[in-house]
Amino acid sequence: MIGRHVLFFLTALLGSAVFLYSIGWRYRLRVLNPSPMSWEWAGFGGPSSFLSVHFGWPAALAALGALAVIGARRRRPVDAALLGGFALTALALLAHRWFFEQAGILFPQFVPSHYFVFYLKALQWALVGLAVQGLWSFRSRLPSPAGVRLGTLPPGIARAALMAAVALGVLFTLPQYRSRGYLQSARQAALAEAGRPHLHETFAWLRANASPDDVFLASPDTALRVIGPAGRKVVLVGEVFSNPYVDWSARARSTRAMWRALLEGDLRTFRALARAFHVTYLISWRQDQPWLDALLEERNVPGLSSAFKSGGVRILELTP
């Protein structure tokens, strides 16, 4: 039993090693952009709103599973300790933000709060499984009206009954699951985005012609919609989507300075800043930056050569 838990621990450590190295060794846990950490999601405006969003019959079943774990803690102390430690840690890290906000204390977070909602959801369904197992075990000890104990059912019938129960549960929850925003409004928005031919052609060009090492100067919206999905680098993306261990404010100031220098014709400043961020391409999208599209339409900018054009989207390459 102990060997199995050690294997679980080593597997988890190996799986998280890259992440731990990145935030612990490379960035030294120095949060320079707190916006991604403070992004509200998953109904966590406060304890009451969180409970109203997330408490339902699965949580009630999970509570029964937690009681089963507590009841079996003498027989399986390591399992009880692991599940209990996991639950308490996730709850504490989820609640600390709200607690310190209520106390008026600015306390940095290393990851957004909704990460711990996902952890608790995983724990919830593990406890639901334990609850179902415990209820079945309890029911099997009760005599049926015909005097037959459920525990004596043939294994094939027992497995069929379990699969039928799972199928009923899926049928019961499927309508609610299909009505989630991710499968309705978000899907419609994604389809509408994919239906923009110019953005689709830009995406295809980026994948076919740009290297993963190329860096693009673009608006945050264009960076999020086109360049990021194509797997290419950008100078700046929206604050909440940026790396929390990179100084977003400094990058935003430099990006504004590059746009201003380009607009004013100060090519020396523009080139110096572009070299500092290893910029190789500039993207203009008329819908997002009409002033830039008008500037590029009026005159040729020295040091920028046209690489791609589709509708209101232009890609220009920085030349030596």
C-alpha positions as CSV (number, residue, x, y, z in Angstrom):
1,M,0.0,0.0,0.0
2,I,2.8,2.5,1.0
3,G,4.7,1.6,-2.2
4,R,1.7,2.5,-4.3
5,H,1.3,5.9,-2.7
6,V,5.0,6.5,-3.1
7,L,4.6,5.7,-6.8
8,F,1.7,8.2,-7.0
9,F,3.8,10.9,-5.4
10,L,6.8,10.3,-7.7
11,T,4.5,10.3,-10.7
12,A,2.9,13.6,-9.7
13,L,6.3,15.1,-8.9
14,L,7.6,14.1,-12.4
15,G,4.5,15.4,-14.1
16,S,4.8,18.8,-12.4
17,A,8.6,19.1,-12.6
18,V,8.6,21.4,-15.7
19,F,6.0,23.7,-14.2
20,L,7.8,23.8,-10.8
21,Y,11.1,24.5,-12.4
22,S,9.6,27.3,-14.4
23,I,7.9,29.2,-11.6
24,G,10.2,28.2,-8.8
25,W,13.7,28.2,-10.3
26,R,13.5,30.4,-13.4
27,Y,11.0,33.0,-12.1
28,R,11.7,32.6,-8.3
29,L,7.9,32.9,-7.7
30,R,8.2,36.7,-8.4
31,V,4.7,37.7,-9.6
32,L,5.1,40.8,-11.8
33,N,1.7,40.8,-13.4
34,P,-1.1,40.0,-10.8
35,S,-3.9,40.3,-13.3
36,P,-4.2,36.6,-14.3
37,M,-4.2,35.7,-10.6
38,S,-7.1,38.0,-9.9
39,W,-9.3,37.0,-12.8
40,E,-12.7,36.2,-11.4
41,W,-14.2,33.0,-12.7
42,A,-16.2,29.9,-11.5
43,G,-18.6,32.0,-9.4
44,F,-16.1,33.0,-6.8
45,G,-17.4,36.4,-5.9
46,G,-17.7,35.2,-2.3
47,P,-18.7,32.1,-0.3
48,S,-22.4,32.4,-0.8
49,S,-22.2,32.9,-4.6
50,F,-19.7,30.1,-4.8
51,L,-22.0,27.7,-3.0
52,S,-25.0,28.7,-5.1
53,V,-23.1,27.9,-8.3
54,H,-21.3,24.7,-7.2
55,F,-23.4,23.0,-4.6
56,G,-25.8,20.4,-5.9
57,W,-26.4,16.7,-5.8
58,P,-22.8,15.7,-6.7
59,A,-21.5,17.8,-3.8
60,A,-24.1,16.1,-1.5
61,L,-22.9,12.7,-2.7
62,A,-19.3,13.8,-2.3
63,A,-20.1,14.7,1.3
64,L,-21.3,11.1,1.9
65,G,-18.0,9.9,0.3
66,A,-16.0,12.1,2.7
67,L,-17.9,10.5,5.6
68,A,-17.0,7.1,4.2
69,V,-13.3,8.1,4.1
70,I,-13.5,9.3,7.7
71,G,-15.2,6.1,8.7
72,A,-12.4,4.0,7.1
73,R,-9.5,6.1,8.3
74,R,-8.3,3.4,10.7
75,R,-8.2,0.8,8.0
76,R,-6.8,3.1,5.3
77,P,-5.0,5.9,7.1
78,V,-2.8,6.9,4.2
79,D,-5.8,7.3,1.8
80,A,-7.6,9.4,4.4
81,A,-4.5,11.6,5.0
82,L,-4.0,12.1,1.3
83,L,-7.6,13.0,0.5
84,G,-7.9,15.1,3.6
85,G,-4.7,17.0,2.9
86,F,-5.6,17.6,-0.7
87,A,-9.0,18.9,0.2
88,L,-7.8,21.2,3.0
89,T,-4.9,22.6,0.9
90,A,-7.2,23.4,-2.1
91,L,-9.9,24.9,0.2
92,A,-7.3,27.0,2.0
93,L,-5.8,28.3,-1.2
94,L,-9.2,29.0,-2.7
95,A,-10.4,30.8,0.4
96,H,-7.3,32.8,1.2
97,R,-7.9,35.4,-1.5
98,W,-11.5,36.2,-0.3
99,F,-10.3,36.2,3.3
100,F,-7.5,38.7,2.7
101,E,-9.6,40.9,0.5
102,Q,-12.2,41.1,3.3
103,A,-9.4,42.1,5.7
104,G,-8.1,44.7,3.2
105,I,-4.7,43.0,2.8
106,L,-3.1,42.7,-0.6
107,F,-1.7,39.2,-0.7
108,P,-0.2,37.9,-3.9
109,Q,-1.3,34.7,-5.5
110,F,0.8,32.3,-7.6
111,V,-2.0,30.9,-9.7
112,P,-5.6,32.0,-10.3
113,S,-8.2,30.9,-7.7
114,H,-10.3,28.9,-10.2
115,Y,-7.4,26.4,-10.5
116,F,-8.4,25.2,-7.0
117,V,-12.0,24.9,-8.1
118,F,-10.9,22.4,-10.7
119,Y,-8.9,20.5,-8.1
120,L,-12.0,20.4,-5.8
121,K,-14.1,19.2,-8.7
122,A,-11.8,16.3,-9.3
123,L,-11.9,15.5,-5.6
124,Q,-15.6,15.8,-5.6
125,W,-16.1,13.1,-8.3
126,A,-13.5,10.8,-6.6
127,L,-15.6,11.1,-3.4
128,V,-18.8,10.5,-5.4
129,G,-17.3,7.2,-6.5
130,L,-16.6,6.3,-2.9
131,A,-20.1,7.3,-1.9
132,V,-21.7,5.1,-4.5
133,Q,-19.4,2.2,-3.5
134,G,-20.4,2.7,0.2
135,L,-24.1,2.9,-0.6
136,W,-23.9,-0.3,-2.7
137,S,-22.0,-2.0,0.1
138,F,-24.6,-0.9,2.6
139,R,-27.5,-1.9,0.4
140,S,-26.0,-5.3,-0.3
141,R,-26.2,-6.1,3.4
142,L,-29.9,-5.5,3.5
143,P,-32.2,-8.4,2.6
144,S,-34.5,-7.8,-0.4
145,P,-38.2,-8.6,-0.2
146,A,-37.5,-11.9,-1.9
147,G,-34.9,-12.8,0.8
148,V,-32.0,-12.4,-1.7
149,R,-29.0,-10.2,-0.8
150,L,-27.8,-8.0,-3.5
151,G,-24.2,-8.9,-2.6
152,T,-24.9,-12.5,-3.9
153,L,-25.9,-11.3,-7.4
154,P,-23.8,-12.9,-10.2
155,P,-20.9,-10.7,-11.2
156,G,-22.4,-10.2,-14.7
157,I,-25.7,-8.9,-13.4
158,A,-23.9,-6.6,-10.8
159,R,-21.7,-5.1,-13.6
160,A,-24.8,-4.6,-15.8
161,A,-26.6,-2.9,-12.9
162,L,-23.6,-0.6,-12.3
163,M,-23.4,0.4,-16.0
164,A,-27.1,1.0,-16.1
165,A,-26.8,3.3,-13.1
166,V,-23.9,5.2,-14.8
167,A,-25.9,5.5,-18.0
168,L,-28.9,6.9,-16.0
169,G,-26.7,9.4,-14.3
170,V,-25.3,10.6,-17.7
171,L,-28.8,10.9,-19.1
172,F,-29.8,12.9,-16.1
173,T,-27.0,15.4,-16.3
174,L,-26.5,15.6,-20.1
175,P,-29.2,18.3,-20.7
176,Q,-27.6,20.6,-18.1
177,Y,-24.1,19.9,-19.5
178,R,-25.2,20.6,-23.1
179,S,-26.6,24.0,-22.0
180,R,-23.3,25.2,-20.6
181,G,-21.9,28.4,-22.2
182,Y,-18.9,26.6,-23.5
183,L,-21.1,24.4,-25.7
184,Q,-23.6,27.2,-26.7
185,S,-22.5,30.9,-26.8
186,A,-18.8,30.2,-26.8
187,R,-19.2,27.6,-29.6
188,Q,-21.2,30.1,-31.7
189,A,-18.6,32.8,-31.1
190,A,-15.8,30.3,-32.1
191,L,-17.7,29.4,-35.3
192,A,-18.2,33.0,-36.2
193,E,-14.5,33.7,-35.6
194,A,-13.5,30.7,-37.8
195,G,-15.9,32.0,-40.5
196,R,-13.8,35.2,-41.0
197,P,-12.0,34.3,-44.2
198,H,-9.2,37.0,-43.8
199,L,-8.3,35.9,-40.3
200,H,-8.4,32.2,-41.4
201,E,-6.0,33.0,-44.3
202,T,-3.8,35.0,-42.0
203,F,-3.7,32.0,-39.6
204,A,-2.8,29.7,-42.5
205,W,0.0,32.0,-43.7
206,L,1.5,32.2,-40.2
207,R,1.6,28.5,-39.8
208,A,3.1,28.0,-43.3
209,N,5.6,30.9,-43.4
210,A,6.5,32.1,-39.9
211,S,8.9,30.4,-37.6
212,P,8.0,29.6,-34.0
213,D,10.9,31.9,-33.1
214,D,9.5,34.9,-35.0
215,V,8.1,37.7,-32.8
216,F,5.1,39.8,-33.9
217,L,4.2,43.3,-33.0
218,A,0.4,43.4,-33.0
219,S,-2.5,44.7,-31.0
220,P,-3.5,42.6,-28.0
221,D,-6.7,41.5,-29.7
222,T,-5.0,40.4,-32.9
223,A,-2.4,38.6,-30.8
224,L,-5.1,36.7,-29.0
225,R,-7.3,35.9,-32.0
226,V,-4.7,35.0,-34.6
227,I,-1.1,34.9,-33.6
228,G,-1.5,33.0,-30.4
229,P,-3.6,30.2,-31.9
230,A,-1.0,29.9,-34.7
231,G,1.6,29.2,-32.1
232,R,3.7,32.3,-32.8
233,K,5.2,34.8,-30.3
234,V,4.0,38.3,-29.7
235,V,5.4,41.3,-27.8
236,L,2.1,42.0,-25.9
237,V,-1.1,40.2,-25.3
238,G,-4.1,41.1,-23.0
239,E,-3.1,41.6,-19.4
240,V,-5.1,38.7,-18.0
241,F,-3.8,36.3,-20.7
242,S,-0.1,37.3,-20.2
243,N,2.6,35.5,-18.2
244,P,2.2,36.5,-14.6
245,Y,6.0,36.3,-14.1
246,V,6.7,38.9,-16.9
247,D,6.3,42.6,-16.3
248,W,3.3,43.4,-18.5
249,S,3.3,47.1,-17.7
250,A,6.8,47.5,-19.1
251,R,5.9,45.6,-22.2
252,A,2.8,47.7,-22.7
253,R,4.8,50.9,-22.4
254,S,7.3,49.7,-24.9
255,T,4.6,48.6,-27.3
256,R,2.9,52.0,-27.1
257,A,6.2,53.7,-27.7
258,M,6.7,51.6,-30.9
259,W,3.3,52.5,-32.2
260,R,3.9,56.2,-31.4
261,A,7.3,56.2,-33.1
262,L,5.8,54.5,-36.1
263,L,3.0,57.0,-36.3
264,E,5.3,60.0,-35.9
265,G,7.9,58.6,-38.4
266,D,10.6,58.2,-35.8
267,L,12.0,55.1,-37.4
268,R,15.2,55.1,-35.3
269,T,13.3,54.7,-32.0
270,F,10.9,52.2,-33.6
271,R,13.8,50.0,-34.9
272,A,15.7,50.2,-31.5
273,L,12.6,49.1,-29.6
274,A,11.8,46.4,-32.1
275,R,15.3,45.0,-31.9
276,A,15.1,44.9,-28.1
277,F,12.1,42.7,-28.3
278,H,13.4,40.7,-31.3
279,V,10.4,41.8,-33.5
280,T,10.5,40.2,-37.0
281,Y,7.0,41.0,-38.2
282,L,4.3,43.6,-37.8
283,I,0.6,42.8,-38.2
284,S,-2.1,45.5,-39.0
285,W,-5.8,44.6,-38.9
286,R,-8.1,47.4,-40.1
287,Q,-10.9,46.5,-37.8
288,D,-8.7,46.7,-34.8
289,Q,-6.3,49.5,-35.7
290,P,-7.7,51.7,-38.4
291,W,-5.1,54.4,-37.9
292,L,-2.3,51.9,-38.6
293,D,-4.1,50.6,-41.7
294,A,-4.5,54.2,-43.0
295,L,-0.8,55.0,-42.3
296,L,0.4,51.9,-44.2
297,E,-2.1,52.7,-47.0
298,E,-0.8,56.2,-47.4
299,R,2.9,55.6,-47.5
300,N,5.6,52.9,-47.5
301,V,7.6,52.8,-44.3
302,P,11.3,52.2,-44.8
303,G,12.4,49.0,-43.2
304,L,9.0,47.3,-43.6
305,S,8.3,45.1,-46.6
306,S,4.9,43.6,-47.4
307,A,4.8,39.8,-46.7
308,F,1.0,39.1,-46.8
309,K,-2.3,40.9,-47.4
310,S,-5.8,39.6,-47.1
311,G,-8.7,42.1,-46.9
312,G,-8.0,44.4,-44.0
313,V,-5.1,42.3,-42.6
314,R,-1.5,43.1,-43.5
315,I,1.7,41.5,-42.4
316,L,4.9,43.4,-42.9
317,E,8.4,42.0,-42.3
318,L,11.1,44.0,-40.7
319,T,14.1,44.2,-43.0
320,P,17.7,44.9,-42.0
